[in-house]
Amino acid sequence: MSRHQHRWVDWLIRISKPKRSAASALVGLCAISWTVPALAYRPFDGTDAAVADLGEVEIEFQPAGAFRAGSTKPLSEAIFNYGFAERWELVLQGTAQVLPEGSGPISVSNGAFLKYVLQPGVLQEKPGVSIATEFGPLLPPAGGSGVGFSLTGIVSQRWEWGTVHLNAAANLTPDQNGELFFDAIIEGPYKWKVRPVFEIYSDSVINVINQTQTFSGLAGAIWQVNDKLSFDAAVRYAVVNGRPVQELRVGMTFGFPLFLSQPTTAESPFAGARRR
C-alpha cells in the first residue's frame, strides 16, 4: 500500500469515530463546503475531460431557467458528481420538466453515468491534452418508459488565450432511436475572474420514420467567485427541424467532501482542486 493510501485509510478510521453532536456536525458540514474547490462546468450541453477529486461531491444546479419553443416554460435541473475513485466520477443528473415534443434535446437528460479520465493532461495539471469517456444508461422523462444508453468521448486542451473541449457521443435514446451528438466548447482565459464562454453543437436523432436535427449555439459567462464557488449565465439559440428554440440558463456550481469531517491540509488525501 502506498503512502497516499495509508493516509487515506488512517483518515477514514479517524473520522468513523463518533466525536461530534448533530449540531456540531451540521456546522462542520457548512464549513467544509467552503474549503474544497469546485470549478464549474455549467452552463453547457457538453462536458470536459475532468472528474471530481477523490472523495469530493460537486453539485451543478440551475434554479432559474426558461425554455421557449412556442410557449415559454421554466426549466430547472441538477447534476450530482462524486469522485469515488482515482480518475473516476459518478454522475447523476435529471430534470423534472417534460418539454413539448419536437423541442429538441435539453442540456440535462435523466441518467446515471460513469466518467473516467483515460489520459490525464492539462486539466489534471499535466502536459498534453486531457482525454476522458462518459457512459451509462439514459432514463426516460417523467411519465415515459424505456431505457437507453450513452457513450461519449471527450478531449480538452488549454492555451493562454482559452480552453477548448470537444465531445462526440453515440446514444440509444429511451424510446430506442439512434442519436449522434457533436459538440465544441470554447472558454476565455482561465485566469480571468469572469470568462466568456461559447458552445456549438449538432444533434441528430434517427428513427425509421424521420430524423430530428438540432443545431445549437450558446453564449454566456462564468463568474469564478473563488476556488469553491462559481455562478454562470448563458443564452442559447437553436434550430430544431427548422423551428426556433430559445433558452435562458442561470446556475451555480459548488463542491464539498462527502464526509462530515476532514483532516488538516497536510493530511488530506484529496488535497487540491478539480482543475477544469
Secondary structure, DSSP 8 states (H G I E B T S, - for coil): --HHHHHHHHHHHHHTS----HHHHHHHHHHHTTTS-----TT-SS--S----BTEEEEEEEEEEEEESSSEEE--EEEEEEEEETTEEEEEEE-S----TTS---S--SEEEEEEEEE--GGGTSSS-EEEEEEEEE---TT----EEEEEEEEEEE-SS-EEEEEEEEEE-TTS-EEEEEEEEEE--TT-SEEEEEEEEEEEEE-SS-EEEEEEEEEEEEEEEETTEEEEEEEEEEEETTEEEEEEEEEEEEEEESSS----TTT-TT-S----
